[in-house]
Amino acid sequence: MTRLFKLFVICVAVCLLLCSCNTGVNDKGPTHSSPSTEDSTEYTDPAAPADGGISIRSATAGEILDYFSEIAFGSEFGTSSGRLCRWKDTIVYCISGSPKEKDIALVRELVVKLNTIPGFPGMAETEDAEDANFEIMFIPRSEIIEKFSNATDACVGMSEYNWSINTCEIISARAAIDCDEVTERNSTICEEVLQALGLAKDSYEHIDSVFYQGKCVYNRPSELDWALVQVLYHPTLRTGMSKYEAISAASGILAW
């Protein structure tokens, strides 16, 4: 193997994997990362004041920044880049397995909302899995365990993504939801979709957040959750920023 080819393998073939596990009990379980090398029931929207800063009714700018710092960096287990990971290219998703009509409707509802966020690269549906870079599976819990190495029999949902070790751009993702889950079904769908966008961790800080580490029965992301997505994809932030750089940049786009 030539030196040039070895370098190509090092820079293109390794991928970072990040997973999250929603357990359906009072501990949603872990979010996982490992290395890669490719470069309320209604929505409440973060308001954009006249100065363009992100503002919400339920949290101060400082609380948004603190929660973003916790959720957007690190992982529940495994390794982490410690840098800002997000999608650059359009996310093309497919839904597979045994979803209910209301599951499909909820995913599409999330997509409509996501496509209104400034800086978000866009998300579109396909029926052909070969054309997708994000697969959302509704499968039995036993299959989740088979497909995700970090899943346990307590998991009602898992997600993971591959990102470029050179650029920290997310290049593909997959999520799974227990098709037999009832109590946390909607919150799990919301959590796994949003975590596949780069918001990897869970937290015990906000009980109404879909990232809540404990049992979550909220049917939609909170306005704080949506604020995190807005911050993550704001054009002021750059993919691959260190935590310090991202927090510094994010502080300038919030309404204080």
Disulfide bonds with the S-S distance in Angstrom:
Cys21-Cys155 1.83
